[in-house]
């Protein structure tokens, strides 16, 4: 099992757990950082209805059952366990560059309710 942390580049405060989308950075213990946008099905339906679109897509899109912190952690854990992180997400660099020289241990896991103070990406 690979250890990882999650941060929210734009914050988490106003997230509707059942009808929203959110950008996440997935930080692996080996130093790699990936980006993804998690969507709920209700949010995709709303976005398609609002735009009267016949289709919907987004790069680095992962559909999650809900966007609670626990739901986000479970979703990312499943992506890692099923070994499709590198297919579903974009590698955006290494911890040292994305997080101003911080180490994996210094980065708080925001999916556990912490807030990262300092530079993000």
C-alpha positions as CSV (number, residue, x, y, z in Angstrom):
1,X,0.0,0.0,0.0
2,X,1.4,3.3,-1.1
3,X,1.3,6.2,1.4
4,X,-0.2,9.4,0.0
5,X,-1.5,12.8,1.1
6,X,-4.1,15.0,-0.5
7,X,-4.2,18.8,-0.7
8,X,-6.8,21.1,-2.1
9,X,-5.2,23.9,-4.2
10,X,-8.3,26.1,-4.1
11,X,-9.5,25.1,-0.6
12,X,-12.2,22.9,0.6
13,X,-14.5,25.1,2.7
14,X,-17.5,25.6,0.4
15,X,-17.6,22.1,-1.1
16,X,-21.1,20.5,-1.5
17,X,-20.3,16.8,-0.8
18,X,-23.0,15.5,-3.2
19,X,-23.1,18.1,-6.0
20,X,-19.7,19.7,-6.7
21,X,-16.3,19.3,-8.1
22,X,-12.9,19.9,-6.6
23,X,-9.2,20.0,-7.6
24,X,-6.8,17.8,-5.7
25,X,-3.1,17.3,-5.5
26,X,-2.2,13.7,-4.7
27,X,1.2,13.6,-3.1
28,X,3.0,10.3,-3.0
29,X,5.6,9.3,-0.4
30,X,8.1,8.7,-3.3
31,X,8.0,12.5,-4.0
32,X,5.7,12.6,-7.1
33,X,2.7,14.9,-7.2
34,X,-0.4,14.4,-9.4
35,X,-3.4,16.5,-10.1
36,X,-7.0,15.5,-10.6
37,X,-10.5,17.0,-10.5
38,X,-13.1,15.0,-8.7
39,X,-16.7,15.4,-9.8
40,X,-19.9,13.9,-8.4
41,X,-22.5,12.6,-10.9
42,X,-25.0,15.2,-9.8
43,X,-22.5,17.9,-10.6
44,X,-21.8,16.6,-14.0
45,X,-25.6,16.4,-14.7
46,X,-26.1,20.0,-13.5
47,X,-23.2,21.3,-15.6
48,X,-24.5,19.5,-18.7
49,X,-28.0,20.9,-18.1
50,X,-26.8,24.4,-17.5
51,X,-24.8,24.4,-20.7
52,X,-27.3,22.4,-22.7
53,X,-24.5,20.2,-23.8
54,X,-24.6,16.8,-25.4
55,X,-21.3,15.8,-23.8
56,X,-19.1,16.5,-20.8
57,X,-15.4,15.9,-20.3
58,X,-12.5,17.3,-18.3
59,X,-8.9,16.4,-18.2
60,X,-7.8,14.5,-15.1
61,X,-11.4,13.8,-14.3
62,X,-12.4,11.2,-11.6
63,X,-16.0,10.6,-10.6
64,X,-16.5,10.2,-6.9
65,X,-19.5,9.0,-5.0
66,X,-19.2,12.0,-2.7
67,X,-16.8,14.8,-1.9
68,X,-16.6,14.4,1.9
69,X,-13.0,14.3,3.1
70,X,-13.4,10.5,3.8
71,X,-15.0,10.0,0.3
72,X,-12.2,11.8,-1.4
73,X,-9.6,9.7,0.5
74,X,-11.5,6.5,-0.4
75,X,-11.6,7.5,-4.0
76,X,-7.9,8.3,-4.3
77,X,-7.0,5.1,-2.4
78,X,-9.0,3.1,-4.9
79,X,-7.3,4.8,-7.8
80,X,-3.9,4.0,-6.3
81,X,-4.8,0.4,-5.4
82,X,-6.2,-0.3,-8.8
83,X,-3.0,1.1,-10.3
84,X,-4.5,3.7,-12.6
85,X,-3.3,6.9,-10.9
86,X,-0.8,7.6,-13.8
87,X,-3.6,7.1,-16.3
88,X,-6.3,9.1,-14.6
89,X,-4.2,12.0,-13.4
90,X,-1.4,14.2,-14.6
91,X,2.0,14.2,-13.0
92,X,2.8,17.8,-12.2
93,X,6.2,17.5,-10.6
94,X,8.0,16.6,-7.4
95,X,7.2,17.7,-3.8
96,X,10.4,19.8,-3.6
97,X,9.3,22.0,-6.5
98,X,5.5,22.1,-5.9
99,X,5.8,22.6,-2.2
100,X,8.7,25.0,-1.7
101,X,11.3,22.4,-0.6
102,X,9.0,20.7,1.9
103,X,9.3,17.0,2.5
104,X,6.5,14.5,2.4
105,X,6.4,14.4,6.2
106,X,6.0,18.2,6.4
107,X,2.9,18.4,4.2
108,X,-0.3,18.2,6.2
109,X,-2.9,15.8,4.7
110,X,-5.9,18.1,4.0
111,X,-8.2,15.1,3.5
112,X,-7.7,14.6,7.2
113,X,-9.0,18.1,8.0
114,X,-5.7,20.0,8.1
115,X,-5.0,23.2,6.2
116,X,-1.7,23.7,4.4
117,X,-0.1,27.1,5.1
118,X,2.4,28.4,2.7
119,X,3.1,28.1,-1.0
120,X,1.2,25.6,-3.2
121,X,2.0,25.0,-6.8
